[in-house]
């Protein structure tokens, strides 16, 4: 047997091309291995398969098969999840299955239901792929199938969560397979990546699946709605001249509970974010999944990893705004020492830690700190190191009793959320990565242009002080002009092009 994986298997590729062209109906095993649907369309595949099987069943002319034949006919006309379930129910009622591909039909129905968003069916398909990998196959093909099985398992978890959270599940093969492939690539990178000098790294992969590395939180921590949290309980050495000054400065916050933001309706948040970032559905769902079940807004440390100009920073800001939490946006280009953790009051430059200042400025214990381009943080240790400070702030135990050198007292910063963006993971220490969820932020393609460009145009009108209603829908020739210069990638470049289009519109309007 060849040692090539399916992607390099010529026979598989030939049949794949035939399936796309509508000349070959993939078998159930070929679908498990990753072959495209008939004509690359879920509904077309369902119609073709159910139509062929219905004809085969009718030729049997057995009374016990009448219900199955009827169910298959209905599935051919209406390829829906309910129709697929009806076929499965009809299969269970057949007593004499001799000569019928009952198990293959049942497997195919599960495969269809998975693409309709059924988490349980997706989990069962994951097991089928794993079983397939255990057969008589080359090591390379078995590995590929195992990674695919893990990807489907992860997808089943996501689908189950979406249904429990009341989030709409899109029913299209166009979104399902890319998500599975993203998870599959994550596991492939995670398993095969070399761990030179970093054998304990839990997740340094840039792929969208986030692997939790946090310790279990103590009972009661954000398991119920909290009206307020006391951040500052006292000021250390408050009898000295400097101590009295600091005590006066923070008198309004001493022993004062600061509120937390209540969790908004996540389905509404999801809808608005996807409308603005249609190319980042997997990121939106991964972030919101971590919020499901929490009464108050609190994000575990997240690094949004993606290409420059992909919209990471704006996404972080818009996510925070939609969650209703106040935030501080900090550019990491100028952070080169431990000033982020606070400076002793004895120095003229003495000040509280960044998190304490953010919490006090917004008078909210659940403030979000956005660190933009975290890979640009300096690594020098002359005056301390920012990475070391962040590691302490990310740990629930140490952040709950964070010693601020300016206050000379412990502060509860455990409710502060940390969002980070990065263009590369390499400069970020493994110890810091271990404490974060790393989500790959995608770049938009030309197919997203009709959705993104109108929103950019509307925002540009608002920023220039105009009524957003001036942002009339883009004409077809305007979209074509944008597409000729922007083929996907940087949002910044698209914004410049849309700005040029807006200015051209205004010049034309003034002439009229």
C-alpha positions in Angstrom: 0.0 0.0 0.0 1.2 3.5 -0.8 2.5 5.6 2.0 0.8 8.8 0.7 -2.1 10.5 2.5 -5.5 10.9 0.8 -4.5 14.4 -0.4 -1.8 12.8 -2.5 -3.7 9.7 -3.4 -4.2 9.9 -7.2 -7.1 7.6 -7.2 -8.8 9.6 -4.5 -8.1 12.8 -6.3 -9.6 11.5 -9.6 -12.8 10.5 -7.8 -12.8 13.8 -6.0 -12.8 15.7 -9.3 -15.5 13.4 -10.6 -17.6 14.1 -7.6 -17.2 17.8 -8.0 -18.2 17.6 -11.6 -21.3 15.5 -10.8 -19.9 12.3 -12.4 -19.4 10.3 -9.2 -21.4 10.0 -6.0 -18.9 9.7 -3.1 -19.3 6.6 -0.9 -19.7 7.0 2.8 -16.1 6.0 3.4 -14.9 8.6 0.9 -17.0 11.3 2.7 -15.3 10.2 6.0 -11.9 10.6 4.4 -12.8 14.2 3.3 -14.1 13.9 -0.2 -16.4 16.8 -1.4 -20.1 16.3 -1.7 -21.7 15.5 -5.1 -21.3 18.7 -7.1 -19.8 20.3 -3.9 -23.3 20.8 -2.6 -24.9 19.1 0.4 -28.5 19.3 -1.0 -27.4 17.9 -4.3 -25.6 15.0 -2.6 -28.7 14.2 -0.5 -31.0 14.3 -3.6 -28.6 12.1 -5.7 -28.1 9.5 -3.0 -31.8 9.3 -1.8 -33.0 9.2 -5.4 -30.7 6.3 -6.3 -31.5 4.4 -3.1 -35.2 5.0 -3.5 -35.1 3.4 -7.0 -33.2 0.4 -5.6 -35.6 -0.1 -2.7 -38.7 0.1 -5.0 -37.3 -2.7 -7.2 -37.4 -5.0 -4.2 -41.2 -4.7 -4.2 -41.4 -5.7 -0.6 -44.3 -4.4 1.6 -42.0 -3.8 4.6 -39.9 -1.3 2.5 -42.8 1.0 1.6 -42.2 3.5 4.4 -38.5 3.7 3.6 -39.2 4.2 -0.2 -41.7 7.0 0.7 -39.2 8.6 3.2 -36.5 8.6 0.5 -38.8 10.2 -2.0 -39.6 12.9 0.4 -35.9 13.4 1.1 -35.2 13.8 -2.6 -37.8 16.6 -2.8 -37.0 18.2 0.5 -33.3 17.6 1.6 -33.8 18.8 5.2 -32.7 17.5 8.7 -36.3 16.4 9.5 -36.4 14.4 6.2 -33.1 12.7 7.1 -34.4 11.8 10.5 -37.5 10.3 8.9 -35.3 8.0 6.7 -33.4 6.9 9.8 -36.7 6.1 11.6 -37.8 4.1 8.6 -34.5 2.1 8.6 -35.2 1.1 12.3 -38.5 -0.5 11.3 -37.2 -2.8 8.6 -37.1 -6.4 9.7 -35.6 -8.0 6.6 -32.5 -6.0 5.7 -31.0 -8.6 3.4 -29.5 -7.1 0.2 -30.0 -3.5 1.5 -27.1 -1.1 2.4 -28.8 -0.3 5.7 -25.7 0.5 7.8 -24.2 2.6 5.0 -27.4 4.5 4.7 -27.6 5.1 8.4 -23.9 6.3 8.4 -24.6 8.7 5.5 -27.7 10.1 7.3 -25.6 10.8 10.4 -23.1 12.5 8.1 -25.8 14.7 6.7 -27.2 15.5 10.1 -23.7 16.6 11.3 -23.6 19.2 8.4 -27.1 20.3 9.5 -25.5 21.2 12.9 -26.3 18.1 15.0 -23.5 17.8 17.6 -24.4 14.2 18.6 -24.2 13.1 15.0 -20.9 14.9 14.6 -19.5 13.1 17.6 -20.6 9.7 16.1 -18.9 10.6 12.8 -15.7 11.4 14.7 -15.8 7.9 16.1 -16.4 6.4 12.6 -13.3 8.3 11.3 -11.2 7.1 14.2 -12.3 3.5 13.5 -11.5 4.0 9.8 -8.0 5.1 10.8 -7.5 1.8 12.7 -7.9 -0.2 9.6 -5.3 -1.5 7.2 -3.9 1.8 6.0 -0.5 3.4 5.6 0.9 5.3 8.7 0.5 8.6 6.9 -3.1 8.1 6.0 -3.9 6.8 9.5 -2.4 9.9 11.0 -4.4 12.2 8.7 -7.6 10.3 9.6 -6.8 10.6 13.3 -6.3 14.4 13.1 -9.6 14.6 11.1 -11.3 12.5 13.8 -10.1 14.9 16.5 -11.3 17.9 14.4 -14.8 16.4 14.2 -14.7 15.7 17.9 -13.9 19.4 18.6 -16.6 20.5 16.2 -19.2 18.3 18.0 -18.4 20.1 21.3 -18.8 23.5 19.6 -22.1 22.5 18.0 -23.5 21.2 21.2 -22.5 24.4 23.0 -24.1 26.5 20.4 -27.4 24.7 20.7 -27.4 24.9 24.5 -26.6 28.6 24.4 -29.5 29.2 22.0 -27.2 30.4 19.2 -28.3 29.8 15.7 -26.6 27.0 13.8 -26.0 27.7 10.2 -26.9 24.9 7.9 -24.3 25.0 5.1 -21.4 22.8 4.1 -19.6 26.0 3.3 -19.0 26.8 7.0 -18.9 23.3 8.5 -16.0 21.8 6.7 -13.7 24.9 7.1 -14.3 24.9 10.8 -13.5 21.1 11.0 -10.3 21.7 8.9 -9.2 24.5 11.3 -9.5 22.2 14.3 -7.9 19.4 12.3 -4.9 21.6 11.5 -4.7 22.7 15.2 -4.3 19.1 16.3 -1.9 18.3 13.6 0.4 21.2 14.5 0.0 20.5 18.2 1.0 16.8 17.9 3.7 17.1 15.3 5.4 20.4 16.3 8.9 20.1 17.8 9.1 20.8 21.5 12.7 21.9 21.6 13.5 23.2 25.1 9.8 23.6 25.8 8.4 20.2 26.6 5.6 21.5 28.8 4.1 24.0 26.3 0.4 23.3 26.3 -0.7 25.5 23.4 1.5 27.6 21.2 -0.5 26.9 18.1 -2.0 29.8 16.1 -5.0 27.8 15.0 -8.5 28.7 16.0 -9.2 26.0 18.6 -8.4 27.3 22.1 -7.1 24.8 24.6 -7.8 25.7 28.2 -4.8 25.7 30.4 -6.3 27.5 33.4 -6.5 25.9 36.8 -9.9 25.2 38.1 -11.3 28.3 39.7 -12.3 28.1 43.4 -16.0 27.6 44.1 -18.0 30.8 44.0 -15.7 32.7 41.7 -18.0 34.1 39.1 -20.5 31.3 39.5 -23.2 33.8 40.6 -24.0 37.4 39.8 -21.9 39.7 41.9 -23.1 43.2 42.7 -19.6 44.5 43.5 -16.0 43.6 44.3 -13.8 45.5 46.7 -10.5 46.2 44.8 -8.7 48.2 47.4 -9.1 47.3 51.0 -6.4 49.5 52.4 -3.3 51.6 51.8 0.0 50.4 53.2 2.2 52.8 55.3 -0.5 55.4 55.3 1.1 57.3 58.2 4.0 58.6 56.2 3.9 61.7 54.1 3.7 59.7 50.8 1.3 57.3 52.4 -1.1 60.0 53.4 -1.0 61.4 49.9 -1.7 58.1 48.3 -4.5 57.4 50.9 -6.1 60.7 50.0 -5.8 59.9 46.3 -7.6 56.6 46.6 -9.9 57.4 49.5 -13.1 57.0 47.3 -12.1 53.5 46.4 -11.0 52.2 49.8 -13.4 49.4 51.0 -15.8 50.4 48.2 -17.3 47.6 46.1 -17.0 48.3 42.4 -19.6 46.9 40.1 -19.2 44.1 37.5 -20.9 44.2 34.1 -23.8 41.8 33.8 -23.6 39.4 30.8 -25.7 40.6 27.9 -27.7 38.5 25.6 -25.0 36.5 23.8 -27.1 35.6 20.7 -27.5 39.3 20.0 -23.8 40.0 20.6 -23.0 37.2 18.2 -25.3 38.5 15.5 -23.9 42.0 15.6 -20.2 40.8 15.6 -20.7 38.4 12.8 -22.5 41.1 10.8 -19.4 43.3 11.2 -16.8 40.5 11.0 -18.4 37.9 8.7 -15.0 36.3 8.0 -14.3 35.6 11.7 -17.3 33.4 12.7 -15.1 30.8 14.4 -13.3 33.4 16.5 -16.6 35.0 17.6 -18.0 31.6 18.6 -14.8 30.5 20.4 -14.8 33.7 22.5 -18.5 33.7 23.3 -18.3 30.0 24.2 -16.0 30.9 27.0 -18.6 33.3 28.3 -21.6 31.0 28.3 -23.1 30.4 31.7 -21.3 33.3 33.4 -23.4 35.9 35.1 -20.8 38.7 34.7 -18.5 39.6 31.8 -15.1 38.1 32.3 -12.7 36.9 29.6 -9.9 34.6 30.3 -6.6 35.9 28.7 -6.9 35.7 24.9 -4.4 36.3 22.2 -5.8 37.1 18.7 -3.1 36.0 16.3 -3.3 37.2 12.7 -1.8 39.1 9.9 -1.3 42.9 10.1 -4.4 44.8 9.0 -6.8 41.8 9.4 -8.9 43.8 11.9 -7.8 42.1 15.2 -7.6 45.3 17.2 -11.0 46.6 16.0 -12.5 43.2 16.8 -11.1 43.3 20.3 -12.5 46.8 20.8 -15.9 46.0 19.3 -16.2 42.7 21.3 -15.7 44.7 24.5 -18.2 47.3 23.5 -20.8 44.8 22.6 -20.3 43.1 26.0 -20.9 46.4 27.6 -17.6 46.4 29.5 -15.3 49.5 29.8 -11.8 49.0 28.3 -8.3 50.4 28.0 -6.5 50.0 24.7 -2.7 50.0 25.2 -0.1 49.9 22.4 2.7 47.6 23.5 5.3 49.2 21.3 6.3 51.5 24.1 6.2 49.0 27.0 9.7 48.0 27.9 9.7 47.6 31.7 7.5 46.6 34.6 5.7 49.9 34.8 2.6 48.0 33.8 2.7 46.4 37.2 3.1 49.7 39.1 6.0 51.8 40.3 7.0 52.4 44.0 5.6 55.6 45.4 9.1 56.8 46.5 10.0 57.6 42.9 8.8 60.8 41.2 7.4 58.6 38.5 5.5 56.4 41.0 2.1 55.2 39.9 -0.3 52.3 40.4 -0.3 49.3 38.2 -2.0 49.7 34.8 -4.9 47.4 35.9 -5.6 49.4 39.1 -5.6 52.6 37.2 -8.0 51.2 34.6 -10.4 49.8 37.2 -10.4 53.1 39.1 -10.7 55.3 36.0 -13.8 53.4 34.9 -15.0 52.5 38.4 -15.6 49.0 37.3 -14.0 45.8 38.7 -14.5 44.0 35.4 -12.6 46.4 33.2 -11.0 44.9 30.0 -7.4 45.7 29.1 -6.5 45.4 25.4 -2.8 45.0 24.7 -2.2 45.7 21.1 0.7 43.9 19.3 1.9 42.2 22.4 4.9 40.7 20.5 6.4 44.2 20.5 6.9 44.3 24.2 10.6 44.8 25.1 12.4 41.8 26.6 15.0 43.7 28.6 15.2 43.1 32.3 17.0 46.2 33.5 13.9 47.6 35.2 11.9 44.5 35.2 10.1 42.6 32.5 6.5 43.1 31.3 6.0 39.5 30.5 6.8 38.5 34.1 4.2 41.0 35.4 1.6 39.8 33.0 2.1 36.1 34.0 1.3 37.1 37.6 -1.8 39.1 36.5 -3.1 36.2 34.4 -3.0 33.7 37.3 -6.3 33.7 39.2 -4.6 33.2 42.6 -1.9 35.9 42.3 -4.3 38.4 40.6 -6.7 38.0 43.5 -4.0 39.3 45.9 -1.9 41.4 43.6 0.6 43.5 45.5 0.6 47.0 44.1 4.0 48.8 44.9 2.4 52.2 44.7 -0.5 51.4 47.1 1.8 49.1 49.1 -1.2 46.8 49.6 -2.9 43.9 48.0 -5.6 44.5 45.3 -8.2 42.1 43.9 -7.6 42.3 40.1 -9.0 38.8 39.4 -12.0 40.2 37.6 -10.0 42.2 35.1 -10.1 40.7 31.6 -7.1 40.7 29.2 -7.4 40.7 25.4 -4.2 40.8 23.3 -3.4 41.0 19.6 -0.3 39.6 18.0 1.2 39.4 14.5 3.5 36.6 15.5 3.9 34.2 18.5 7.6 33.7 18.3 8.6 36.7 20.5 6.1 35.8 23.2 7.5 33.6 26.0 6.1 30.1 26.3 5.2 30.7 29.9 2.9 33.6 28.9 1.4 31.6 25.9 0.6 28.8 28.3 -1.7 31.1 30.2 -3.7 32.3 27.2 -6.2 31.0 24.7 -4.7 31.6 21.3 -7.2 32.2 18.5 -6.2 32.5 14.9 -7.8 35.6 13.4 -8.5 35.1 9.7 -8.2 37.6 6.9 -11.2 38.5 4.8 -11.5 37.4 1.2 -13.2 39.0 -1.8 -16.4 37.1 -1.1 -16.7 39.2 2.1 -16.4 42.5 0.2 -20.2 43.1 -0.3 -20.7 42.7 3.5 -17.6 44.6 4.7 -17.4 47.6 2.4 -20.9 49.1 3.1 -20.1 49.0 6.9 -16.8 50.7 6.3 -18.5 53.3 4.2 -21.1 54.0 6.9 -18.4 54.3 9.6 -16.4 56.7 7.5 -19.5 59.0 7.1 -20.1 58.9 10.8 -16.4 59.7 11.6 -16.6 62.7 9.3 -19.6 64.1 11.0 -22.2 63.1 8.4 -25.5 61.4 8.8 -24.9 57.6 8.2 -27.9 57.6 5.9 -25.6 59.3 3.4 -23.9 56.0 3.0 -26.3 54.8 0.3 -25.9 51.2 -0.8 -22.8 50.5 -3.0 -23.6 50.2 -6.7 -22.5 47.1 -8.6 -19.9 49.1 -10.5 -18.5 50.5 -7.2 -18.1 47.0 -5.8 -16.5 45.9 -9.0 -14.0 48.8 -8.8 -13.1 47.9 -5.2 -12.7 44.2 -6.2 -10.3 45.1 -9.0 -8.0 46.8 -6.4 -8.6 44.6 -3.3 -8.4 40.9 -3.6 -8.7 40.2 0.1 -6.3 40.6 3.0 -5.7 43.9 4.8 -8.8 45.7 6.0 -6.6 48.9 6.3 -6.1 48.8 2.5 -9.8 48.3 1.9 -10.6 51.2 4.2 -8.3 53.5 2.1 -10.0 52.4 -1.1 -13.5 52.9 0.4 -12.4 56.3 1.6 -11.3 57.2 -1.9 -14.7 56.0 -3.2 -16.5 58.2 -0.6 -14.5 61.2 -1.7 -15.3 60.5 -5.3 -19.0 60.3 -4.4 -18.8 63.7 -2.6 -17.1 65.3 -5.5 -19.8 64.0 -7.9 -22.5 65.2 -5.4 -21.1 68.7 -5.3 -21.1 69.0 -9.1 -24.8 68.2 -9.3 
